[in-house]
Amino acid sequence: MAAEMAIGAPAAGRLLEDFTVGETIPAGPIEVTPEMIVAFARAYDPQPFHLEEAAGQASLFGGLAASGWHTAALTMRMLVEGRVLGGTPLIGAGVEELRWPVAVRPGDRLHARLEVLAIRPSRSVPDRGWMRVQVSTLNQRDELVHGERLARADARLLVPLTLGTRAQAPRRGRGSRGGDRRGLS
């Protein structure tokens, strides 16, 4: 999945200069239970193979399987709870690519990792910069169950540069699409 994510800067957050290309930040684990799968499916993806073991057995999954959307939500939970950017929050603004190559099953123990692919300061917002990252979620057998790429053309992470310059940065007004994006190049 590619997604654009704006990053704010609370006091304990990591700043752009704190990251290095190639750095991998782990998050998790979380164990998936049948009750979690069914509860999420009832609320958000009520397809039979996510709701009942028997229906799952009769499907291409061959058993109860978590919704891909549930896997994405669990990934986000691990990233937030794992504080992959320190205290800096993750704020999503779009998705381009999302893959679920292996179904998540009851009893799976998931873990996530965020890999920094590229870093550059913003050309127009002096207290911010961009990071391209890839997020992967794997099960206990290290099989990829969820993959997303957050990249410059597809998506970006907006990360504060330093706390000292943050206060001096000009505030941007709101544009017709909910936010002025001119300063994000």
C-alpha positions as CSV (number, residue, x, y, z in Angstrom):
1,M,0.0,0.0,0.0
2,A,1.3,3.4,-0.7
3,A,0.0,6.2,1.5
4,E,0.7,9.8,2.1
5,M,1.2,10.4,5.8
6,A,1.8,13.8,7.4
7,I,3.8,13.8,10.6
8,G,3.4,16.3,13.4
9,A,6.1,16.9,16.1
10,P,5.3,16.3,19.7
11,A,8.1,16.8,22.2
12,A,9.2,13.1,22.2
13,G,8.9,12.7,18.4
14,R,11.8,11.7,16.1
15,L,12.9,14.4,13.6
16,L,14.0,13.9,10.0
17,E,17.7,14.0,10.9
18,D,17.1,11.2,13.3
19,F,16.5,8.7,10.5
20,T,18.9,7.0,8.1
21,V,18.2,5.3,4.8
22,G,18.1,1.6,5.2
23,E,17.0,1.8,8.9
24,T,14.4,-0.8,9.8
25,I,12.2,-0.2,12.7
26,P,10.3,-3.2,14.2
27,A,6.8,-3.2,15.7
28,G,4.6,-5.7,17.3
29,P,3.9,-8.6,17.8
30,I,0.2,-9.1,18.1
31,E,-1.5,-12.5,18.2
32,V,-4.7,-12.9,16.1
33,T,-7.6,-14.7,17.7
34,P,-10.8,-16.1,16.1
35,E,-12.8,-13.7,18.2
36,M,-10.8,-10.7,16.8
37,I,-11.3,-11.9,13.2
38,V,-15.1,-12.4,13.7
39,A,-15.6,-9.1,15.6
40,F,-13.8,-7.1,12.9
41,A,-15.7,-8.9,10.1
42,R,-19.1,-8.3,11.8
43,A,-18.3,-4.6,12.0
44,Y,-16.5,-3.9,8.7
45,D,-16.3,-6.8,6.3
46,P,-19.1,-9.3,6.9
47,Q,-18.3,-11.9,4.3
48,P,-19.0,-15.5,5.3
49,F,-15.4,-16.7,5.3
50,H,-14.4,-14.0,7.8
51,L,-17.4,-14.8,10.0
52,E,-17.6,-18.6,10.3
53,E,-15.1,-21.4,10.3
54,A,-17.5,-23.6,8.2
55,A,-17.9,-20.9,5.5
56,G,-14.2,-20.4,5.6
57,Q,-13.6,-24.2,5.0
58,A,-15.9,-24.0,1.9
59,S,-14.0,-21.0,0.5
60,L,-10.7,-20.6,-1.3
61,F,-9.2,-19.9,2.1
62,G,-9.9,-23.4,3.4
63,G,-10.7,-22.0,6.9
64,L,-11.5,-18.8,8.8
65,A,-9.4,-16.0,7.5
66,A,-9.0,-12.3,8.6
67,S,-10.1,-9.6,6.3
68,G,-7.3,-7.8,4.6
69,W,-8.7,-4.6,6.0
70,H,-8.3,-6.2,9.5
71,T,-4.7,-7.0,8.7
72,A,-4.1,-3.4,7.6
73,A,-5.7,-2.1,10.8
74,L,-3.6,-4.5,12.9
75,T,-0.5,-3.2,11.1
76,M,-1.4,0.4,11.9
77,R,-2.0,-0.6,15.5
78,M,1.5,-2.2,15.7
79,L,3.1,0.9,14.1
80,V,1.4,3.3,16.5
81,E,1.8,1.2,19.7
82,G,5.4,0.5,18.6
83,R,6.1,4.2,18.3
84,V,8.1,3.6,15.1
85,L,8.6,7.4,14.8
86,G,9.0,8.0,18.5
87,G,6.2,10.2,19.7
88,T,5.7,11.7,16.3
89,P,2.1,10.7,15.2
90,L,1.3,8.9,11.9
91,I,-1.4,10.7,9.9
92,G,-2.5,9.0,6.7
93,A,-3.7,10.9,3.6
94,G,-3.9,8.3,0.8
95,V,-3.2,4.8,-0.5
96,E,-1.8,3.7,-3.8
97,E,-0.7,0.0,-3.4
98,L,-1.8,-2.6,-0.8
99,R,-1.1,-6.3,-0.9
100,W,-2.2,-9.3,1.2
101,P,-0.3,-12.2,-0.3
102,V,-1.0,-14.7,2.5
103,A,-4.2,-14.9,4.6
104,V,-4.0,-14.2,8.3
105,R,-5.4,-17.0,10.4
106,P,-6.5,-17.5,14.0
107,G,-3.4,-18.1,16.1
108,D,-1.1,-16.1,13.7
109,R,1.5,-13.9,15.5
110,L,2.1,-10.9,13.4
111,H,5.0,-8.4,13.5
112,A,5.6,-5.3,11.4
113,R,8.6,-3.4,10.2
114,L,9.0,0.0,8.7
115,E,12.1,0.4,6.4
116,V,13.3,3.9,5.4
117,L,14.0,4.0,1.7
118,A,14.8,7.7,1.1
119,I,14.9,11.0,3.0
120,R,15.0,14.6,1.8
121,P,14.1,18.0,3.3
122,S,11.1,19.8,1.9
123,R,12.0,22.4,-0.7
124,S,9.2,24.7,0.4
125,V,8.4,24.0,4.1
126,P,11.6,24.8,6.0
127,D,10.7,22.7,9.1
128,R,9.6,19.5,7.3
129,G,11.0,16.8,5.1
130,W,9.9,13.6,3.3
131,M,10.7,10.0,3.9
132,R,9.9,7.1,1.5
133,V,9.2,4.0,3.6
134,Q,8.1,0.5,3.1
135,V,5.9,-1.2,5.7
136,S,5.7,-5.0,5.8
137,T,3.7,-7.3,8.2
138,L,4.8,-10.9,8.6
139,N,3.4,-13.9,10.4
140,Q,5.3,-16.2,12.7
141,R,6.7,-18.1,9.7
142,D,8.0,-14.7,8.3
143,E,5.5,-14.9,5.4
144,L,4.5,-11.5,4.1
145,V,0.8,-11.0,5.0
146,H,0.5,-7.3,4.4
147,G,2.8,-5.0,2.3
148,E,2.7,-1.3,1.6
149,R,5.1,1.2,0.0
150,L,4.9,4.8,1.1
151,A,7.0,6.7,-1.5
152,R,7.5,10.2,-2.9
153,A,5.5,9.8,-6.1
154,D,3.0,7.4,-4.6
155,A,3.0,8.6,-1.1
156,R,5.0,10.4,1.5
157,L,5.7,10.7,5.2
158,L,6.0,14.4,6.2
159,V,8.5,14.5,9.1
160,P,9.6,17.6,11.2
161,L,13.2,18.7,10.7
162,T,14.0,20.3,14.1
163,L,11.9,21.7,16.9
164,G,13.9,25.0,16.7
165,T,12.7,25.8,13.1
166,R,9.2,24.5,13.7
167,A,8.0,27.6,15.5
168,Q,9.4,29.9,12.7
169,A,7.6,28.0,9.8
170,P,4.7,29.9,8.1
171,R,1.2,28.4,8.7
172,R,-0.5,27.2,5.5
173,G,-4.2,28.0,4.8
174,R,-6.8,25.5,3.7
175,G,-7.3,24.8,0.0
176,S,-10.4,23.6,-1.9
177,R,-9.5,19.9,-1.2
178,G,-9.3,20.2,2.6
179,G,-5.7,21.4,2.8
180,D,-3.2,23.5,0.9
181,R,-0.6,21.0,-0.6
182,R,1.6,23.6,-2.4
183,G,4.3,23.4,0.3
184,L,4.6,19.7,0.2
185,S,7.0,19.3,-2.7
